[in-house]
């Protein structure tokens, strides 16, 4: 990301400290929302197609679908008015230009102070970004990766817990870096939210004679997870279906795998 294009630093000197005022240009606001906006528009178009084709008729169901879109794309959906008209049976999604324009004017002002006179505006900004990455790392370790709290009592288990958490964080950073190298500016929180819809489920089928067939398989991924898998070079088929026969409610240890 070119600093000269995206940030306009104003260098000041106050009370023995260097002060930089960074005003992010308006292009950054659109740049940050552009990738999410593309997916939002695609999903809205898909919903409009379902309504127009008569596959989604009940207003309450349409309202629930609109609500799910707002939950999935909160940063973008807040600037769009998505409404369904029961009389015309049409779904409309219009940009609220006044709300977006106000957000563009208020978004992206930073003041950075340092007692180092040898730093340039570019170096100060890079140090600031590094600090935010370190803070995000600790936040991820304590929340997303569940490093804390530690419930283990034995030292070797505590060390293993921390080692696995740090290993998971390295994987997290590798995912973000791989996407960034391909021009996708996103975070692990966004990636995790996108992949939530692709899950492994268990199908339980009672059979004759009291036996039970359990099939463990992955669901079919939606377009957004498929796009992420392609960017990361990960196959969309994460596991083959696994069949488990058992007698009634017998535990898995007594079951027969096929």
C-alpha positions in Angstrom: 0.0 0.0 0.0 1.6 3.3 -1.1 1.8 5.8 1.7 1.9 8.8 -0.6 -1.4 7.8 -2.2 -3.3 6.9 0.9 -2.1 9.1 3.7 -1.4 12.8 3.9 1.0 13.4 6.9 1.4 16.8 8.5 4.7 17.0 10.5 4.6 19.1 13.6 6.9 19.8 16.6 5.4 20.2 20.0 6.9 20.0 23.5 9.9 18.0 22.5 7.9 15.5 20.5 7.4 14.8 16.9 3.7 14.8 16.0 2.3 13.5 12.8 -1.3 14.0 11.7 -2.3 11.3 9.3 -5.5 12.0 7.3 -6.5 8.9 5.3 -7.7 9.9 1.8 -11.2 9.2 0.8 -9.9 6.4 -1.6 -9.0 4.3 1.5 -12.6 4.2 2.7 -13.8 2.7 -0.6 -10.7 0.5 -0.9 -11.3 -1.1 2.5 -15.0 -1.8 1.7 -14.6 -2.8 -1.9 -13.9 -6.5 -1.5 -16.8 -6.9 1.0 -19.0 -4.7 -1.2 -18.6 -7.1 -4.1 -19.8 -10.1 -2.1 -22.6 -8.0 -0.6 -23.9 -6.9 -4.0 -23.7 -10.5 -5.3 -25.7 -11.9 -2.4 -28.3 -9.1 -2.7 -28.6 -9.9 -6.4 -29.1 -13.5 -5.6 -31.8 -12.7 -3.0 -33.6 -10.4 -5.5 -33.5 -13.3 -8.0 -35.1 -15.6 -5.5 -37.8 -13.1 -4.7 -38.4 -12.3 -8.4 -38.6 -16.0 -9.3 -41.2 -16.8 -6.6 -38.9 -19.0 -4.6 -39.1 -16.7 -1.6 -42.6 -15.3 -1.1 -43.5 -14.8 2.6 -42.5 -11.3 3.7 -41.3 -12.6 7.1 -38.9 -15.0 5.4 -37.7 -12.3 3.1 -37.1 -10.1 6.1 -35.1 -12.8 7.8 -33.0 -13.2 4.6 -32.3 -9.5 4.6 -31.4 -9.6 8.3 -28.9 -12.4 7.6 -27.3 -10.2 4.9 -26.9 -7.4 7.4 -25.3 -9.7 9.9 -22.9 -11.1 7.3 -21.9 -7.7 5.9 -22.3 -5.1 8.8 -19.6 -2.7 7.5 -21.3 -2.4 4.1 -25.0 -3.1 4.8 -25.3 0.0 7.1 -25.0 2.2 4.0 -27.7 0.5 2.1 -31.5 0.6 2.5 -32.8 -2.9 1.6 -36.6 -3.1 1.6 -39.3 -5.4 0.3 -42.6 -4.0 -1.0 -45.4 -6.6 -0.5 -47.6 -4.8 -3.1 -45.2 -4.8 -6.0 -43.4 -7.9 -4.6 -40.1 -6.3 -5.3 -36.9 -6.2 -3.3 -34.9 -3.0 -3.6 -31.4 -2.1 -2.3 -30.4 1.5 -2.6 -27.2 3.3 -1.5 -27.8 5.9 1.2 -25.4 8.4 -0.1 -25.8 11.0 2.7 -24.9 8.4 5.4 -21.9 7.1 3.4 -20.6 10.6 2.6 -20.7 11.5 6.3 -18.8 8.3 7.2 -16.2 9.1 4.6 -15.6 12.5 6.1 -15.3 11.3 9.6 -13.3 8.1 9.0 -9.5 7.8 9.1 -7.8 10.5 11.1 -4.8 9.5 13.2 -2.4 11.5 15.4 1.0 9.8 16.2 3.5 11.3 18.7 7.1 10.2 19.2 10.3 11.6 20.9 12.4 10.2 18.1 13.5 13.0 15.8 15.1 10.7 13.3 11.8 9.1 12.2 10.2 10.0 8.9 6.4 10.1 8.5 6.6 6.8 6.6 8.6 5.1 9.4 6.2 6.4 12.1 3.2 5.0 10.2 4.9 1.7 9.8 5.7 1.5 13.5 2.1 2.2 14.3 0.9 -0.6 12.0 3.4 -2.9 13.6 2.1 -2.0 17.1 -1.5 -2.7 16.0 -0.4 -6.1 14.6 1.2 -7.0 17.9 -1.9 -6.0 19.8 -4.1 -8.1 17.4 -1.7 -11.0 18.0 -2.2 -11.0 21.7 -6.0 -10.4 21.2 -6.2 -13.4 18.9 -4.2 -15.6 21.3 -6.5 -14.8 24.2 -9.8 -14.9 22.3 -9.9 -16.5 18.9 -7.2 -19.2 19.7 -8.4 -19.7 23.3 -4.9 -19.5 24.9 -6.5 -18.1 28.0 -7.8 -19.2 30.4 -5.6 -22.3 30.9 -7.3 -25.0 32.9 -4.4 -27.5 32.9 -2.6 -28.2 36.2 0.5 -30.0 35.0 3.4 -28.0 33.6 3.9 -30.2 30.5 0.2 -29.8 29.6 0.4 -26.0 30.1 3.4 -25.8 27.8 1.7 -27.9 25.2 -1.4 -25.7 25.4 0.7 -22.6 24.8 2.8 -24.2 22.0 -0.4 -25.2 20.1 -1.8 -21.7 20.5 1.3 -20.1 19.2 1.4 -22.7 16.3 -2.2 -21.8 15.5 -1.3 -18.1 15.5 1.5 -18.8 13.0 -1.1 -20.5 10.8 -3.4 -17.5 11.2 -0.7 -15.1 10.1 0.2 -17.3 7.1 -3.5 -17.2 6.0 -3.6 -13.4 6.2 -0.3 -13.0 4.5 -1.3 -15.4 1.6 -4.5 -13.4 1.0 -2.6 -10.1 1.3 -0.1 -11.2 -1.4 -3.0 -11.8 -3.7 -4.5 -8.3 -3.1 -7.2 -9.4 -0.6 -7.1 -7.0 2.5 -8.9 -8.9 5.2 -8.5 -10.2 8.8 -8.8 -13.6 10.4 -12.1 -12.6 12.0 -13.6 -12.0 8.6 -12.1 -15.2 7.2 -13.5 -17.2 10.2 -16.9 -15.7 9.7 -16.9 -16.5 6.0 -15.9 -20.2 6.7 -18.6 -20.7 9.4 -21.1 -21.9 6.9 -18.9 -24.8 5.8 -19.1 -27.4 8.5 -18.8 -31.2 9.1 -22.1 -32.8 10.1 -23.4 -36.2 11.3 -26.4 -37.8 9.6 -28.1 -40.5 11.8 -30.2 -43.1 9.9 -32.0 -45.9 11.8 -32.0 -49.2 10.0 -33.8 -52.5 10.2 -32.9 -54.8 13.1 -32.2 -51.9 15.5 -28.9 -50.9 14.0 -28.0 -47.3 13.2 -26.0 -45.9 10.4 -24.2 -42.6 11.1 -22.6 -40.8 8.1 -20.1 -38.1 8.9 -19.5 -35.8 6.0 -18.8 -32.2 5.1 -21.5 -29.8 3.8 -21.3 -28.3 0.3 -19.4 -24.9 0.6 -21.1 -21.7 -0.5 -19.4 -19.4 -3.1 -17.6 -17.3 -0.6 -15.7 -20.2 1.2 -14.9 -21.7 -2.2 -13.3 -18.4 -3.3 -11.2 -18.4 -0.1 -10.1 -22.0 -0.6 -9.0 -21.2 -4.2 -7.0 -18.2 -3.0 -5.3 -20.3 -0.2 -4.8 -23.3 -2.5 -6.9 -25.5 -0.2 -9.2 -28.2 -1.7 -12.9 -27.6 -1.2 -13.5 -31.3 -0.3 -12.1 -31.4 3.2 -12.9 -35.1 3.9 -14.6 -38.1 2.3 -17.9 -39.3 3.8 -17.4 -41.7 6.7 -20.0 -44.4 7.5 -20.3 -45.8 11.0 -22.6 -48.8 11.8 -23.6 -49.4 15.4 -26.2 -51.3 17.4 -28.8 -48.9 18.6 -27.3 -46.3 20.8 -23.9 -48.1 21.1 -20.9 -45.8 21.6 -18.5 -45.1 18.7 -15.9 -47.4 20.3 -18.2 -50.3 19.7 -19.2 -49.2 16.2 -18.0 -50.6 12.8 -16.4 -48.1 10.4 -16.9 -48.5 6.7 
